[in-house]
Amino acid sequence: MDRHTADFWATTDNAATEYTQLILERKEHGMVFPAQGPFWNHQPYPAKIVPDAPRFQLHAHAMSPTDIAIAQALEDSLIRTHLRAEVDCNSPTKTRSEAQSFQWSRNTASGGGLYPVNVYRYSPGDSHLPAGLYLFNPITCQWQQLRADSPRGEHSRSAGETLLVTVEFWRSAFKYGDFAYQATSVDVGIVVAALVSQLDAAVGPVAIDWSPDELALSEFLGSDPLDEAIYCTITLPNGSPSDTVTAGVPSAVLQTAARLAHSGTMPVRFPTTVALQKQRLREMQSMRAPFSTERIAAPPPVIIKRGSSSFGRYSGAPIDVGVLTRMVQRGRATAASLLGTPPETDYFLGIQAAALCVNVTGLAHSLIADSETYPASAPARPCPQLPELLRNTYLLKNYDPLRSSAVLVLCADLQRVTTTYGASGYRWACAEVGAFCHAVYAVAAQERVSVGAVLGFDAQYQRDYLGLADNLVPILNILVGVDRPHARWRNSLL
């Protein structure tokens, strides 16, 4: 059966492996037919709202160190642009009127101007929030209370301060249809890296569970796991592991306001997303994430006051190869801190970062196959056909890459990971690429250069052109360059 039909995705056993191939060949063969979206007359709100729920401001007069750390982390990951400028021109006037600024952000790899994730918070009552479950609204900068718990109740005693990171596929990717699972999985890695960087620096290494009990947590949140996936939980120090968030929860949670939370319109489901989520829920019963329980702290946040980003409006000015080296080094450290594995595991992703050097000092029109081992094991080689590659790469040409300084190509062994770990492995691999991407943004802010991530490109053409092994799949392109002075979009970075 053809993987480009909806019927195929209703019956496939390993949706993740098939999805990897679908994305790899999307330029040549297209996606699933008939195509769905974008649904401009049915688009969702930028954020999930809860009508009539009690609301608490992100900042209050009396805040604990934990409150301050969480507020700073959310500001740096969701509330404002920080490392990439994005203007939301798609959202309805009704939701736009709630915002204090039109500079709504994604800070993520995929475009569209909609906030890519939901952040829930369970507070045991040791903060300025009463004990209970909350959903963050990044537009109004408020916590929406979904349920209240007794500060001394069984539930609040058993769970520590915990964040739950979820993705609503319909809201986050209504423009992308069946491309949603890859786009949002990378987005999760970028947002979680931004959150964890701030939290690690403020309160010490936090605990991340990349394989939570989605069924139990979905019941707790009042959501459908086929529409809203729970990608990870983040438990702050002195809290219990994430599975205790659901300890003591009544089997019936009809009273929770989460049942009334919505994103404005009824969700539309995409065949690939449903197939991947069903596979993930099957795997969950017997699979645990292979990552180390003892994390190393993420690299500290970048301290930069002002910066600029134009995403593609580059001047053609060169950069030094050392900028790329620092990006890759921080990317590796960030990915390892979020998804590090013990020596005995059989899970090893190993992101390979190739660099297409367009205007790099001394390396114009050159290719570095593996930036991490450059120059000792992977010297640059001349690449006179580079302009042709960039001009003919699907969608990448929209961003005028020949005026950039370089294009980083982040690749991963998705075929092996999905064969062994299925849809869970696909999520983890894309999240690791996203964490790597966040680190690249951070170094770019330090170096005063502009970056922009591109998910839509001809992955198979790039792999063949770069001479990569058949098991490697290009997942993300990151354009690095120097802004044209007249095209800069000034924004507060950190």
N, C-alpha and C positions, 0 to 999 in steps of 0.2 A: 504494500500500500504506500502511496506517495505521502511523504512527510509534509508536503505543502497543502494538504487537505485537513479540514477540521476533524474528519472521521478518524484519521490516523492518530491524532493526539488523544482521542477518546479510548484507544485500545493499546497504545504502546506501553511496554513494561518498564523501559528505562528512558523516561522522557528527557533526562538531563543529557545523556549521551547524544540523543537525536537532536536536541536543541543546540548543542555545541556545533554539530554539523550544519544545522539550519542557518545559524548565525554566520558561520564561516563562509557559506555559499550564497549569502543573501543578495549580493550584487548580481551574481550570474543567474540565480534561479528564483529570486524573490522570497517572500515570506509565505504565510498561510493565506490561502484564497478561499472564499472571497475576503479581501482585506477589510478590516474594521477600523473606523476612525480616520482622522480625528473628528470628534463629535462636537463641533463648535457651538451648536445650539443646545447641547446637553452637558456642557462642561461643569465639573465640580467646583466647589469653593477651594481656595488655596489652602485652607486649614480645616480640620475637623472641629465642629462646634457642638456645644451641648446646651440647648435652649433652657433658660431659667436655672441653670446650675449655679450654685454659689461660686463666686470668683475671688481669687486672691492675687494680688499683684506679685510679680516676680521679685521685686525689691520691697522691703519693708523696713521700718525704723529699727526693729530689733531682729537681727539675723544671726544665726549661729555660723561658725566657720563652714559647716557643711552647706548651709543655705547659700552663703556667699560663693562657695566653689561651684555649686550647681548653677547659680545664676550666671556666673562668668562663663561657664562652659556652654550654656545655652546661647548666650550672646555671641560667643565666638563660633558657634556651629550652625545656628539657625536664624537668629534674629536679624542680623545685618549681613551685608555682602562679605566684608572683611578681605577675602582673598580672590574674589572675582566679582565684577560688577554685573548686575542683572536687573533689568527693568521689567516688571510684570505688566504687560499691556493686554493680557488675555482675560483677567479676572472680572467678574461682574461688578458693576458700580456698587451694589449692595455690600459686597465684602471689602471693596476698595475704601469705602467710607469709614471702615473701622480702623484703618491704618493711620499712624501718625506720619508716615513717610511713604513716598512711592517707591523707595529703594527696597523692595522686597527681595529676599535672597533665596538662593538654593545652596550656594557654596559647594556645588556638586559637579558631577561629570556630565549629566544630561541636562538639556535645556528645558525651556517651557515656562520658567518663572513660578512654578508651584512648589510649595515646601514638600520635600521628598519623603519625609518620615514623620511619624507620630512619636512623641516622647511622653510616656506615662510615668508617674512617680508614685510609689507607695511610701508614705511617711508614717513612722510609728508614733509621731507626736512629739518628737524631740526638737522640732524646728519651729519656725513661725507659722507653719501650717498645722492645723489640727490633724490628729491621726486619721488616715484614710487614703483613698485612691484618687489621683488627680491626672488630668490630661492638659498638656501645655498648649496654649494658643499663641503662636509666635507673632501673630499680627497685633493682638492687643497686649502682648507680654503679660498674660495672666494664666494662673492655674485654675482650671475648671474642676470643681470637686465632683467626682462621680459617685463616691460613697464615703460615708463617715464611719469610723470605728472608735470604739472606746479606747482611750489611751492606756488603760490597764487591762484590756481584753485579751483573750487568748491569741487572737490574730496579731495584734500589734506587738505582743511580747515575742512572737516567734519570728517576725520578719524585721530586717533592718532597713535602712534607707536604700531603696532600690529604684533604678530607672529601667523601663522596658522600652525597647526600640522596635517599632513596628512599621510596616509598609502597607498602605492601602494601594493596591495595584491600580485601581480605577482612577483615584485622584492623582496619584503620582505620575501616571504614564498614560493619561487618556489620549495623548497625541501619538503615542508610540505603538499601541496595539500589542502585537505579539513580540515586539522588541522589549516589552516592559521588564521581563524578569532579569535580563542582563543589566539594563540601565539602572534599575532600582537596587540591585544587589551591589553594584559598584558605588552607588550613592550612599548606601548604608555604611560601607567601609570609610568613606570620606567623612561622614558626619560623626561616626563613632570615634574615629581617630581624633577629630577636633574636640569632642567631649572628653575623651580619656586623657588627652594631653593636659588639659586644664585640671581635671580631677586628680590625676597622679601628682601633679606639681603642688596641689593645694592640700590634699589629705592623705597622700601616699598611694601606692598601687591599689587600684580597685580590682574587684573580681569580675571577670567577664565570662558569661555562659553563652557559648555560641550554639548550643543545642538544647534550648529550654523545652519544657513540656508544653508544646503549643496548644494541645487540646484543653488541658487544665487551665492554662493561662487565658485562652480565648473565652472559656466559660466565665472566668473571673472578670474579664474585661467586657463581656457581653458582645463579643464580635464573632464573625464567621471566619475561620482560618482560610477559607478559599478566597475571601475578599481582602482580609487583612492578616498578613503573615507576621509572626513574632520572630524577629531575626536574632535578638540577643537580649540578655539582661545584664545590667551593670550594678553590682552591689558595692556600696562604699564600705571602707574599713569599719570593723566592729559590728557589721551586719552579718546575718546568716546567709548561706548560699541561696541562690535565686529560687530554688524549688520551694523554699519555705514561704514565699510570698503567698502561695495558695494554701498554706496550712491553716486549718481551722475555718476555711471559707464554707459557708453553707452550700449544699448542693444546688439550692435554688437561689439565684441572685437577681430575682425579678425587680427588687427594689432599687437596684443600682441605676444611676442616671446614665451609665454607659449604654444602656439599651436605647437611649434616645439620641445618642451622639450620631452625627451624620455629616456628610460633606456636600450637602446641597441637592444632589441628584441620586437616583437609584444607580448602583454600580453596574457596569457592563463587564462581563467576564470574557477573557480571551482564551482560546483553546490551549495554547502552550502554557499559560500561567496556571490554569486549572490542573493540567496534567502534571506539571512540576510540583505544585503544592500537594496534590494527592500522593505523589511519590515521596515527598518529604515527610508527610504525616505517616505513611507506612513505615518508613525508615526509622522514625523517631522511637518506635517501640523497642528497637534492638540496637540502636547506634548512639554512641556518645561522641562528642567532639574530641578529637585526639590531641587537644592542646594542653600545654602545661598548666597545672592549677596554680603554680607559683609564678606569677608574672614578674618580668622586669619592668621598671617604670618606662613609660614612653618618653621620647626626647622632649625636653621642656618647651613650652610655647614660645613662639617667636615674639620678641618685644620690638614692635615697629609701630610708630605713631601715624605715619601717613604713607600712602602709596598710591598706585594707579593701576588700572587695568582697562584695556580696550578690546581684548579678545579678538585678535586677528587684524587689527588696524596697525600693522607693524611698519617700522621705518626702513627695515633692511640693514640696520646697524649690526655689527658683529658683537658677539660675547666671547668670553674666554672659556676654553674647555673645562676649566676648573669649576665653573658654575654648574655644568652638567654632572661633574663628578660629585660635587657636594649634594646635589639633588638626589642622585642615586644612593649615596651613602646614607643620607637621612631617611630616604624611602625604605631601604632595607631595614634599618634600625626600628622604624615605626611599625612596619609590617610584622617584624619579629616580636615586638612588644605586645601587639594585640593578638597575634595568632601564632605564638611560639610553640614549638612542639618538643617533647622530651626525646632523648636519643633513641629510645626503644620503639618509637612509633614508625609506622610504615607510610605516614602521610608526610609528604615533602613537596611543597608546591614549587618553590624556587623561581620567583619571577625573574625573567630575563629582560633587561632594558636595553634595547638597541637605540642608537642615536643616528638620525639622519642630519648630518651637519650641513646646513645650508649656508650660513654666514658665521662660522666659528673661526676665530683667529687662527690662521695657519692650517685650517682643515676645511676650507670651503669645498663644497660638493664632495664630501667624503662620507663614508659609512663606518660606524663603530658597532660591530655586531653585538658586543656585550660590554656595556659601559662600566660595569662593576670591575671587570678585570683589565680595563684599559689602563695603560698601554702595554703592560707586560705580556699578558696572554691573548689580548684581543686588540692588536694595533689597528689603527684606522686604515682603510683602503680607499683609493680614489673611486668616485662614483659619478662619472660624467653624465649618466642617465638620470641623475636625481631630479632635475626639473621635469622630465617626462613622467617619472613616478608620481610626483606631487601634483602635477596637472591632471593626471588621469585617475587618481585615487578617488573613488566614489565619496562624495560629500566633503572630503578634506579640502578639495579645491575651493569650496565656498569661503574659506578663511584666509585666502591669499598666502599660502604657506611659503611661497618663494621670497616673501619679504620678512619671513620669520628668521630667527637665528638658527634654530634647530627644531627637530621634531623627535620627541622621545616616544618609542613604541614599546609599550609594556605587554609582554607575552607570558603565557602560563601553559602548563601541560594540562589543559582541561580534559583531554581525552582519558588520561590515566586517572585523574581525580574523580571524574564522573563514573568511570567504570567501577572503581572501588567504593566510592562514597556517595554516588548517585546525586540527587538534587541537593542534599546537604553539602556535599563537596563542591558543587557548582556555586552555591551561595558563598562558601568560605573562600574559594579562590577569587571570586569577583570582589568580595569584601577586602581581601588582602591587596588586590590591585587598587581599590579605592583608598586604603590606608597609605599606600605608596604614593598615590596621587596627592593626597593631602600634604604629605611631606614635601613634595615638589612645589606646591603652592607656597609653603612656609619659606623655603629657601628663596624662591622667587621674590617674596616680599622683602627678605633681607637684602637681596642683591639689586632691588629696584628694577627688576625686569618684569615683563608681563607674561602671563601664561593663560592658556585656554585648553580645556580637555575636549576631545572629540570621540564620541562613541560610534558614530555612523561612518564607516569606511569599508573599503573592500578588503576584508581580512585575508582572504585567500590570495589575492594578488600581492598584497604586502608580504605575506609569508614566503611566497615563491620568489619574489624579487629579492628579498633579504637573504635567501638561501637558508632559512631556518629549518630545523628538523620537522618532520611531518607531525610529530606529537605536539609541537608548540602552536599556540593560537594567539595572534595579536588581539588583545582585548581593548586597549585604550591607547589613543594617540594624545600626546600633550605638546601643543605648540608653545615654544619659548621664544620670546623676542623682545625688542625694544620698541616702545610705543612711539608713534608719530606725535610730536608735541601738540598739534592741533586736534588730535583725536582722543586725548586722554580723558578718561572718566575718573574724576577725583572722588575718592571715597575713604572713609576712615577704615584702616585695616585692623588694627588690634587696639 
